[in-house]
Amino acid sequence: MKFSISYKDKPIDVETEDCLLFRLQYPNGSSKKMTFEFSSDCDFQWSFVTGPSQASEEAQEIGRQIEPRILSFIE
């Protein structure tokens, strides 16, 4: 599955094969990988797979935009 989202008014291309690991491609050519786990109250908790800010606010904001895509894909 491929789709685009926006973070801080910049487009990010998102790609996933399994809805568990997400590859983010930024406009400057850099990329990051993200994943999630469920908290005790079944909320998505997003984090980057590598990097100094693995569970950052950026990850949570981007993840909140990915969540509806996952849910619509599952339905």
Residue frames relative to the residue before (quaternion, step in Angstrom):
aa qw qx qy qz dx dy dz
M 1.0000 0.0000 0.0000 0.0000 0.00 0.00 0.00
K 0.0513 -0.7789 0.6250 0.0010 3.55 -1.01 0.91
F 0.1607 0.7609 -0.6190 0.1102 3.55 -1.10 0.77
S 0.3633 -0.7151 0.5536 0.2241 3.56 -1.31 0.19
I 0.0898 -0.7491 0.6541 0.0541 3.52 -1.24 0.66
S 0.3336 -0.7204 0.5627 0.2304 3.57 -1.28 -0.01
Y 0.0077 -0.7710 0.6368 -0.0076 3.56 -1.02 0.85
K 0.8281 -0.0599 -0.0298 0.5566 3.56 -0.64 1.17
D 0.6734 -0.5393 0.2592 0.4341 3.53 0.96 1.06
K 0.5993 0.5065 -0.3874 0.4840 3.60 1.14 0.58
P 0.4335 -0.7080 0.4870 0.2713 3.58 -0.88 0.89
I 0.0878 -0.7583 0.6440 0.0506 3.53 -1.14 0.74
D 0.2747 -0.7384 0.5931 0.1662 3.56 -0.86 0.97
V 0.1404 -0.7927 0.5924 0.0295 3.55 -0.86 1.05
E 0.0045 -0.7905 0.6118 -0.0276 3.54 -0.98 0.91
T 0.0937 0.7772 -0.6184 0.0688 3.56 -1.05 0.82
E 0.2923 -0.7431 0.5732 0.1838 3.53 -1.16 0.62
D 0.8174 0.2631 -0.0925 0.5041 3.56 1.09 -0.68
C 0.4215 -0.7179 0.4425 0.3333 3.61 1.32 0.02
L 0.6011 0.5238 -0.3775 0.4709 3.58 1.16 0.60
L 0.7672 0.1654 -0.0814 0.6144 3.55 1.06 -0.81
F 0.1171 -0.8120 0.5718 0.0030 3.55 -0.76 1.13
R 0.2142 -0.7535 0.6098 0.1205 3.56 -0.95 0.93
L 0.1589 -0.7853 0.5956 0.0578 3.55 -0.78 1.11
Q 0.1218 -0.7768 0.6157 0.0505 3.57 -0.87 0.98
Y 0.2359 -0.7974 0.5473 0.0948 3.57 -0.56 1.24
P 0.6633 -0.5372 0.3452 0.3903 3.62 -1.17 0.50
N 0.6809 0.4885 -0.2996 0.4560 3.62 1.08 -0.60
G 0.6284 -0.5687 0.3204 0.4231 3.60 1.29 0.15
S 0.5649 0.5881 -0.4030 0.4155 3.59 1.20 -0.22
S 0.1383 -0.7854 0.5966 0.0898 3.56 -1.23 0.38
K 0.1168 -0.7542 0.6429 0.0644 3.53 -1.32 0.48
K 0.2789 -0.7215 0.6004 0.2028 3.51 -1.29 0.38
M 0.1173 -0.7866 0.6054 0.0305 3.53 -1.08 0.86
T 0.0154 -0.7543 0.6549 0.0445 3.49 -1.34 0.39
F 0.2562 -0.7602 0.5723 0.1702 3.57 -1.26 0.00
E 0.1060 -0.7210 0.6709 0.1368 3.47 -1.41 0.17
F 0.4716 -0.6601 0.4973 0.3075 3.55 -1.23 0.30
S 0.4067 -0.6859 0.5475 0.2536 3.55 -1.03 0.84
S 0.7216 -0.4397 0.3048 0.4393 3.58 -1.27 0.10
D 0.7211 0.3756 -0.2509 0.5254 3.61 1.16 -0.45
C 0.5645 -0.6673 0.3338 0.3531 3.56 1.26 0.64
D 0.4100 0.6592 -0.5146 0.3640 3.60 1.04 0.73
F 0.5228 -0.6061 0.4922 0.3420 3.56 -1.19 0.57
Q 0.0772 -0.7512 0.6539 0.0468 3.59 -1.01 0.86
W 0.1705 -0.8323 0.5256 0.0433 3.55 -0.29 1.32
S 0.0694 0.7820 -0.6184 0.0342 3.55 -1.17 0.64
F 0.4819 -0.6119 0.5366 0.3247 3.52 -1.27 0.48
V 0.5355 -0.6468 0.4395 0.3188 3.57 -1.03 0.77
T 0.7968 0.0620 -0.0223 0.6006 3.59 1.01 -0.78
G 0.5778 0.6037 -0.4356 0.3347 3.54 -1.27 0.24
P 0.6624 -0.5577 0.3435 0.3635 3.53 -1.24 0.42
S 0.7650 0.3043 -0.1783 0.5388 3.61 1.08 -0.58
Q 0.0527 -0.8688 0.4919 0.0218 3.56 0.70 1.11
A 0.7906 0.1775 -0.1051 0.5765 3.62 0.95 -0.76
S 0.1691 0.8411 -0.4890 0.1578 3.54 0.77 1.08
E 0.6626 -0.4653 0.3994 0.4300 3.52 -1.35 0.12
E 0.5901 0.5665 -0.3593 0.4491 3.60 1.08 -0.71
A 0.6570 0.5087 -0.3110 0.4614 3.59 0.89 -0.93
Q 0.6629 0.5047 -0.3113 0.4572 3.60 0.92 -0.86
E 0.6682 0.5014 -0.3044 0.4578 3.60 0.92 -0.87
I 0.6597 0.4825 -0.3068 0.4878 3.58 0.93 -0.85
G 0.6491 0.5407 -0.3112 0.4352 3.56 0.94 -0.89
R 0.6309 0.5395 -0.3345 0.4460 3.58 1.00 -0.77
Q 0.6554 0.4836 -0.3144 0.4876 3.59 1.15 -0.50
I 0.6463 0.5142 -0.3137 0.4685 3.58 1.17 -0.56
E 0.5602 0.6596 -0.3755 0.3319 3.60 1.02 -0.79
P 0.6853 0.4699 -0.3289 0.4488 3.67 0.73 -0.87
R 0.6166 0.5415 -0.3512 0.4507 3.59 1.08 -0.64
I 0.6346 0.5168 -0.3285 0.4714 3.59 0.98 -0.82
L 0.6928 0.4942 -0.2829 0.4424 3.55 0.80 -1.03
S 0.6644 0.4788 -0.3140 0.4803 3.62 0.97 -0.75
F 0.6219 0.5353 -0.3400 0.4595 3.60 1.09 -0.63
I 0.6653 0.5126 -0.2935 0.4566 3.57 1.01 -0.84
E 0.6482 0.5115 -0.3184 0.4656 3.57 1.01 -0.83
